[in-house]
């Protein structure tokens, strides 16, 4: 079963990466902001990282509304799966608080 799913998962990952790059987004930009771990991680970002995140989201919205894509050169520089949110730390702290209750 794993031999069948691995190529499918790799194909899907490349497809997601391509779609995110078209708009200049990172994977963590599209995560649900209402999740407590993501809210905590966003609050821990530096002002520069928050500004960069907001710029990416605004640019993506603008490009989407114009039914356009980033230039191929700009898409090549985007690394959608390079993370910037401290999600693991936020998740670990939430689970620790739950265990201590």
C-alpha positions in Angstrom: 0.0 0.0 0.0 2.8 2.4 0.9 4.4 1.8 -2.6 1.2 3.1 -4.1 0.6 6.1 -1.8 4.2 7.5 -1.8 4.2 8.5 -5.5 0.7 9.9 -5.1 1.8 11.9 -2.0 4.8 13.2 -3.9 2.7 14.3 -6.8 0.2 16.1 -4.5 3.1 17.8 -2.7 4.5 19.1 -6.0 1.1 20.3 -7.0 0.5 22.2 -3.8 4.0 23.7 -4.0 3.3 24.9 -7.5 -0.1 26.4 -6.6 1.4 28.2 -3.6 4.4 29.5 -5.6 1.9 31.0 -8.2 0.7 33.4 -5.6 4.0 33.8 -3.6 2.7 32.0 -0.5 4.2 29.7 2.1 2.3 26.7 3.3 2.0 28.2 6.8 0.4 31.3 5.4 -2.7 29.3 4.5 -3.2 27.5 7.8 -6.4 28.2 9.8 -5.6 31.2 11.9 -8.4 30.3 14.4 -6.5 27.3 15.7 -5.0 28.0 19.1 -1.6 26.7 18.2 -1.4 28.9 15.1 -2.7 31.9 17.0 0.0 31.4 19.6 2.7 30.9 17.0 1.7 34.1 15.1 1.8 36.1 18.3 5.4 35.0 18.8 6.6 36.2 15.4 8.8 39.2 15.2 7.3 42.4 13.7 9.3 41.9 10.5 8.0 38.3 10.1 4.4 39.5 10.7 4.9 42.2 8.1 6.3 39.7 5.6 3.4 37.4 6.2 0.8 40.1 5.7 2.6 41.3 2.5 2.5 37.8 1.1 -1.2 37.4 1.9 -2.1 40.8 0.4 -0.1 40.1 -2.7 -1.7 36.7 -3.1 -5.2 38.3 -2.8 -4.4 41.0 -5.3 -2.9 38.4 -7.8 -5.9 36.2 -7.3 -8.4 39.0 -7.9 -6.6 39.9 -11.1 -6.7 36.3 -12.3 -2.9 36.4 -12.7 0.2 34.7 -11.4 3.6 35.8 -10.2 6.3 36.0 -12.8 8.3 32.7 -13.4 11.4 34.3 -11.9 9.5 35.3 -8.7 7.9 31.9 -8.5 11.3 30.3 -8.7 12.5 32.2 -5.6 9.5 31.1 -3.5 10.1 28.2 -1.1 6.5 27.3 0.0 7.5 24.5 2.5 10.2 26.4 4.4 8.5 27.2 7.7 8.6 30.3 9.7 6.0 29.7 12.4 7.1 28.2 15.8 4.2 25.7 15.6 5.9 22.8 17.4 6.7 25.0 20.4 3.2 26.3 20.6 1.7 22.8 20.3 4.1 21.4 22.9 3.2 24.2 25.4 -0.6 23.7 24.8 -0.3 20.0 25.4 1.8 20.5 28.5 -0.8 22.9 29.9 -3.5 20.2 29.2 -1.5 17.6 31.0 -0.9 19.8 34.1 -4.7 20.4 34.6 
